[in-house]
Amino acid sequence: MFTGIITDIGTVRALEKRGDLTARIGCGYAPETIEIGASIACDGVCLTVTDRGRDERGGWFAVSISAETLSKTNLGGWAEGSRMNLERALRVGDELGGHIVSGHVDGLAEIVAMVDEGDSTRITFRAPDALAKFIAPKGSVALNGTSLTVNEVEGASFGVNFIPHTKQATTWGLARVGDRVNLEIDTLARYVARLAEAAG
């Protein structure tokens, strides 16, 4: 489990296709603190660490990415030099600053508009129609692994305001119209909608 509070920005160092796709990701985490088999959310996708180490460029860890994951997320667009939001798994006693995030992406949302509002940026996303019903004003979503609050919803489109800190501490400062982003809906919203269907 994760919180959607990003703790580092990783960079793809190398990609190798051997059955599954293996990615080596440079990071600021001390390699000796990363356990083999640990989970790290990479742009919101829960991936298992298969190796870790340090070289002249600093610490790194490796993950294997299945064809299923590549088909359901934006990780298939990774190339050497690609940057992604990183979060290590939640530990008992950690502060829950965002919301409960599983690291299981529900679909891809698309950035359809960006408008600067003072130092902040309002970004409008279009969600897949099947997921739009789970997104509500003032509710939570995880986008590329980042816990965010929805400002407004209109049909399948919804807006999120990004403050300067978020743009600096994550990859959201690099966002562009047309980008496809990993979307995980709030687990609570999913169960509320299911209960409402059952009651109907």
Salt bridges, closest charged atoms under 4 A:
GLU16 OE2 - ARG18 NE 3.44
GLU32 OE1 - ARG54 NH2 3.56
ASP55 OD2 - ARG13 NH1 3.11
ASP94 OD2 - ARG91 NE 3.73
ASP106 OD1 - ARG190 NH2 2.79
GLU110 OE1 - ARG126 NH1 3.81
GLU117 OE1 - ARG122 NH2 3.67
GLU152 OE1 - ARG122 NH1 2.86
GLU197 OE2 - LYS133 NZ 2.97
GLU197 OE1 - ARG194 NH1 3.70
